[in-house]
Amino acid sequence: MLLCRKDYSVSVLLSEIKNRLPYLSSDKVFKKYLVYLADYGLISYDGHIHVYHIEKNGIDLLSYIDIEKEREMVADSNDITITIERGGV
């Protein structure tokens, strides 16, 4: 499982994501999503060792998705839409 590890190289993330989300097959689109995930604090990037780390908010989001999939009996990830908004100050 992806969450068992702490740090992920871009190639490992890309491989895992492509296996789980085949519609996200473009490397360019994938890297764009990584930027958004980092911008919203769901993942962070360590440029010194070139790895991504899933932050607590990211793990919380993945857990929430799993709970909702079970509760709503959603079998296909294509049936899920996630909208993330920044909180105002």
C-alpha positions in Angstrom: 0.0 0.0 0.0 1.2 3.5 -0.9 0.8 4.9 2.6 3.1 2.4 4.2 6.1 4.4 3.0 7.1 7.8 4.2 8.8 9.3 1.1 8.1 8.7 -2.6 10.0 9.5 -5.7 8.2 11.0 -8.7 8.5 7.7 -10.6 7.0 5.6 -7.7 4.1 8.1 -7.3 3.5 8.1 -11.0 3.4 4.3 -11.2 1.1 4.0 -8.2 -1.3 6.8 -9.5 -1.4 5.3 -13.0 -2.3 1.9 -11.5 -5.1 3.4 -9.4 -6.3 6.2 -11.8 -5.7 5.1 -15.4 -7.4 8.2 -16.8 -4.5 10.3 -15.3 -2.0 8.8 -17.7 -0.3 11.9 -18.9 3.0 12.7 -17.1 2.4 16.4 -17.7 -1.1 16.3 -16.1 0.2 14.2 -13.2 3.0 16.7 -12.4 0.4 19.5 -12.5 -1.6 17.7 -9.9 1.5 17.2 -7.7 1.9 21.0 -7.7 -1.7 21.5 -6.6 -1.4 18.8 -3.9 1.7 20.5 -2.6 0.1 24.0 -2.8 -2.8 22.8 -0.7 -0.5 21.2 1.9 -1.5 17.6 1.1 2.0 16.6 0.1 5.4 18.3 0.4 8.5 18.0 -1.7 12.1 17.6 -0.6 14.2 18.9 -3.4 17.5 17.8 -1.9 16.6 14.1 -2.1 13.9 14.5 -4.8 11.0 12.8 -2.9 7.5 13.7 -2.0 6.0 13.2 1.5 2.3 12.8 2.2 1.4 15.3 4.9 -1.1 14.6 7.7 -3.8 16.5 5.8 -3.2 14.3 2.7 -3.4 11.1 4.8 -6.6 12.4 6.4 -8.1 13.1 2.9 -7.2 9.6 1.7 -8.8 8.1 4.8 -11.9 10.2 4.3 -12.1 9.1 0.7 -11.9 5.4 1.8 -14.6 5.9 4.4 -16.9 7.6 1.9 -16.3 4.9 -0.7 -17.3 2.2 1.7 -20.3 4.2 3.1 -21.6 5.0 -0.4 -20.5 1.7 -1.8 -18.5 3.4 -4.6 -16.5 0.8 -6.5 -14.9 3.0 -9.2 -12.7 6.0 -8.3 -13.9 7.7 -11.5 -17.2 8.2 -9.7 -15.6 10.4 -7.1 -15.2 14.2 -7.4 -13.1 16.1 -4.9 -13.3 19.9 -4.6 -10.7 21.6 -2.3 -11.2 25.2 -1.2 -8.8 27.3 0.8 -10.1 28.6 4.1 -10.4 32.3 4.5 -8.7 34.3 7.2 
